[in-house]
Structures are given as C-alpha cells and as structure tokens.
Amino acid sequence: MTETKALKYAYYSGCVAKGACKELHASTTAIAQALGIELVELHKATCCGSGTFKETDELMEDVINARNIALAEELNLTVMTQCSTCQGVLGRVNDRLTSVDTDRKEEVNTILNTQGHHFQGSTEVLHLLWILIRDYGLQRLATKVSRSLANLNCAAFYGCYLLRSQTVTRFDDPFRPESLENVFRTVGATPVYYEGRVQCCGWPISSYAPKESFSMAGRHLTAAIASGADCIVTPCPLCHLNLDSRQPEVEQVIGQKLGIPILHLPQLIGLAIGLDPKVLGLDRHIVSTSSVLQKLALL
C-alpha cells in the first residue's frame, strides 16, 4: 500500500482574508484540517502591496515580498496563498529574483540582512488551487467528497494575477485555463463556460472609476447567469469583493437585478467534503448563498 504524503505549508493569509473576507480564512483553514494539510501561518508577514507598490517603487515591492518569502524559507516550507493577487505578486517577485534579475536579488538582500533575513530563492509560492491539483492530487481529493454537488452549475472567475502575473513559472494556460473547471468536475459540480471568466473583475479601478469598474463586473455576472451558472467560484478575494460585496452597486449601474452567489474556492471544496456551511462562512456574503444551499438540499 502506497503511503500518503504529508503536506505542510507556510500559510500566507493575505490582508483581505483577515478583514473584509474573513470567511475565506475560515474556510481555508477548515478544509486544510479536514484534508490533512498542515498550515503554519506566517504571522510576521506583511501585505504584498496588491500590485500597487511597483507603480512607484518596484524595489520596495521586491524587498517586502522577498522578506515574506524568506520567512517561509526559514521554516523550509513552500508558501501557500489563497488569494489570486497575493499569488501573482509574491510569485512574480520570487520568479524575478530567482530566475531573471540576480543583481536585484543582491540589492534586496543588502536591505533584508539589516533585519536578519535573507532571500535565497529556495522555495515556491503556490496558490491553494495549485496545491490541490499538483500536491494533494485530484484523485485523492475525489476520495474525500461526501456531499453530492451534481446539481450545481459553477462558473469560474480566475482573477488576472493568478493567470498572467507570473511569466517564468506558470501553472495553467493564462488565456485558456482549465484548473478550476477540473476541480469542479472532481468534486461533482458542473463547469459553466462564459465570456469573461479569465478577464479582470474591475476591482483595481473601483476606487477612482467605480462606474467603469461595476460595468465590467456587470458584464461578467450577466454572462455567467446567461450561461446557466448557479454561482461563480473565485480563488481571489479581491474579485470576490467586486463581484459579491459590490453586486448591489453593480446592479444599480447596469440597471439589472442579478443576485448570483459568489463562492470562494475553499467554500466549494468544503461543501463537497461535507463541512457545515456556517463553518465555511457562507452566511457572511452580501449576496445570499441560500440558492446554492437549497440546490444542495442544505436548507
């Protein structure tokens, strides 16, 4: 009998999962425990900058995120993210300092060494999605499914950073990905394809161009609904914020009622492996998830 590999990661929670989307942190830790994945949270890690630091000071972005990665290297662990944006920023810095710009690596370490840290480039940055597929394995995940999702039509929304921020290390096709859809099939749900699933949600411009941002989100939401989706599942909490928490504002901008639930990836996994919806934080969303729970006979 083949021995099952134990999995342990340095967990980079990111800011949003501890703030506006607390249900993401709750559902991530819940499924990790249920699946036997050990998480060592990087409590001393800082915000990745959400891609904004590099607009004015790319060195600052490199130093901050090299330090975050170095914290995991000190534990001899792979970094695990559950945010598309965090994955993109940390992964991009890791790629650049390891494979592209060795002079910048030396410059970064000169700064980090003053704080007792050193970036080696010895570990990976992996989103929960990649971990489930590559390390845990979809075949193994399928054995953990205990609740039927057969009647649930799921539309993926990947997030820009997850697909296209890293140019050295890539885990899926940046324009024709299938990783989320493969997870949906594994847990028994039906993937729904629609225009917009690999496009931007509009969050990056929501603070200064809200009408344009909400129009973008509205196009994706209406396309998913028209394609028969019961819900949208995203691996990015920033996408979740624009598609879920701002959905009432999106409805006002586009002049159309939507009401489509937006699930975090670990929430869908948690439902499939039999976890309580309240443990997964499905009662915390702005758009009610009751239609999903009703379809799964959980209400």
Solvent accessible surface area in square Angstrom, and as a share of the most:
residue,aa,sasa,rsa
1,M,245,1.09
2,T,125,0.72
3,E,158,0.71
4,T,83,0.48
5,K,140,0.59
6,A,93,0.72
7,L,9,0.05
8,K,94,0.40
9,Y,8,0.03
10,A,0,0.00
11,Y,2,0.01
12,Y,5,0.02
13,S,15,0.10
14,G,13,0.12
15,C,71,0.42
16,V,30,0.17
17,A,1,0.01
18,K,88,0.37
19,G,34,0.33
20,A,67,0.52
21,C,1,0.01
22,K,107,0.45
23,E,6,0.03
24,L,3,0.01
25,H,43,0.19
26,A,40,0.31
27,S,0,0.00
28,T,0,0.00
29,T,49,0.28
30,A,17,0.13
31,I,1,0.00
32,A,6,0.05
33,Q,153,0.68
34,A,51,0.39
35,L,6,0.03
36,G,53,0.51
37,I,9,0.05
38,E,93,0.42
39,L,39,0.19
40,V,48,0.28
41,E,39,0.18
42,L,18,0.09
43,H,149,0.67
44,K,153,0.65
45,A,26,0.20
46,T,64,0.37
47,C,57,0.34
48,C,4,0.03
49,G,4,0.04
50,S,42,0.27
51,G,4,0.04
52,T,76,0.44
53,F,50,0.21
54,K,77,0.32
55,E,134,0.60
56,T,126,0.73
57,D,61,0.32
58,E,72,0.32
59,L,48,0.24
60,M,76,0.34
61,E,0,0.00
62,D,0,0.00
63,V,23,0.13
64,I,41,0.21
65,N,0,0.00
66,A,0,0.00
67,R,43,0.16
68,N,0,0.00
69,I,0,0.00
70,A,0,0.00
71,L,17,0.08
72,A,0,0.00
73,E,13,0.06
74,E,98,0.44
75,L,84,0.42
76,N,138,0.71
77,L,25,0.12
78,T,31,0.18
79,V,0,0.00
80,M,1,0.00
81,T,0,0.00
82,Q,2,0.01
83,C,6,0.04
84,S,0,0.00
85,T,8,0.05
86,C,9,0.06
87,Q,1,0.00
88,G,0,0.00
89,V,0,0.00
90,L,0,0.00
91,G,1,0.01
92,R,38,0.14
93,V,0,0.00
94,N,15,0.08
95,D,13,0.07
96,R,39,0.14
97,L,0,0.00
98,T,63,0.36
99,S,67,0.44
100,V,99,0.57
101,D,49,0.25
102,T,90,0.52
103,D,113,0.59
104,R,49,0.18
105,K,52,0.22
106,E,124,0.56
107,E,79,0.35
108,V,0,0.00
109,N,9,0.05
110,T,87,0.51
111,I,70,0.35
112,L,3,0.01
113,N,82,0.42
114,T,112,0.65
115,Q,119,0.53
116,G,67,0.64
117,H,33,0.15
118,H,91,0.41
119,F,0,0.00
120,Q,95,0.42
121,G,19,0.18
122,S,78,0.50
123,T,23,0.13
124,E,66,0.30
125,V,6,0.03
126,L,1,0.00
127,H,2,0.01
128,L,4,0.02
129,L,0,0.00
130,W,9,0.03
131,I,0,0.00
132,L,0,0.00
133,I,52,0.27
134,R,124,0.45
135,D,34,0.18
136,Y,7,0.03
137,G,19,0.18
138,L,42,0.21
139,Q,158,0.70
140,R,61,0.22
141,L,0,0.00
142,A,46,0.35
143,T,102,0.59
144,K,85,0.36
145,V,46,0.26
146,S,87,0.56
147,R,49,0.18
148,S,81,0.52
149,L,0,0.00
150,A,66,0.51
151,N,98,0.50
152,L,0,0.00
153,N,44,0.23
154,C,0,0.00
155,A,0,0.00
156,A,0,0.00
157,F,0,0.00
158,Y,0,0.00
159,G,1,0.01
160,C,39,0.23
161,Y,55,0.21
162,L,15,0.07
163,L,6,0.03
164,R,65,0.24
165,S,18,0.12
166,Q,17,0.08
167,T,103,0.60
168,V,75,0.43
169,T,47,0.27
170,R,109,0.40
171,F,62,0.26
172,D,33,0.17
173,D,51,0.26
174,P,19,0.12
175,F,122,0.51
176,R,173,0.63
177,P,0,0.00
178,E,65,0.29
179,S,7,0.05
180,L,0,0.00
181,E,0,0.00
182,N,58,0.30
183,V,0,0.00
184,F,0,0.00
185,R,116,0.42
186,T,30,0.17
187,V,1,0.01
188,G,37,0.36
189,A,5,0.04
190,T,63,0.36
191,P,24,0.15
192,V,14,0.08
193,Y,94,0.36
194,Y,16,0.06
195,E,140,0.63
196,G,5,0.05
197,R,28,0.10
198,V,26,0.15
199,Q,79,0.35
200,C,36,0.22
201,C,5,0.03
202,G,0,0.00
203,W,70,0.24
204,P,81,0.51
205,I,44,0.22
206,S,10,0.06
207,S,105,0.68
208,Y,161,0.61
209,A,20,0.15
210,P,61,0.38
211,K,139,0.59
212,E,94,0.42
213,S,0,0.00
214,F,8,0.03
215,S,32,0.20
216,M,43,0.19
217,A,0,0.00
218,G,1,0.01
219,R,145,0.53
220,H,5,0.02
221,L,0,0.00
222,T,35,0.20
223,A,27,0.21
224,A,0,0.00
225,I,64,0.32
226,A,91,0.71
227,S,51,0.33
228,G,39,0.37
229,A,13,0.10
230,D,36,0.19
231,C,0,0.00
232,I,0,0.00
233,V,0,0.00
234,T,0,0.00
235,P,5,0.03
236,C,3,0.02
237,P,1,0.01
238,L,19,0.10
239,C,7,0.04
240,H,3,0.01
241,L,21,0.10
242,N,0,0.00
243,L,0,0.00
244,D,3,0.02
245,S,33,0.22
246,R,63,0.23
247,Q,1,0.00
248,P,58,0.37
249,E,63,0.28
250,V,0,0.00
251,E,27,0.12
252,Q,149,0.66
253,V,54,0.31
254,I,55,0.28
255,G,68,0.66
256,Q,90,0.40
257,K,164,0.69
258,L,21,0.10
259,G,38,0.36
260,I,6,0.03
261,P,3,0.02
262,I,0,0.00
263,L,0,0.00
264,H,1,0.01
265,L,0,0.00
266,P,3,0.02
267,Q,0,0.00
268,L,0,0.00
269,I,0,0.00
270,G,0,0.00
271,L,0,0.00
272,A,0,0.00
273,I,20,0.10
274,G,33,0.32
275,L,36,0.18
276,D,74,0.38
277,P,23,0.15
278,K,152,0.65
279,V,81,0.47
280,L,0,0.00
281,G,4,0.04
282,L,5,0.02
283,D,100,0.52
284,R,121,0.44
285,H,20,0.09
286,I,103,0.52
287,V,17,0.10
288,S,69,0.44
289,T,5,0.03
290,S,41,0.26
291,S,59,0.38
292,V,0,0.00
293,L,18,0.09
294,Q,112,0.50
295,K,81,0.34
296,L,17,0.08
297,A,88,0.68
298,L,57,0.28
299,L,134,0.67
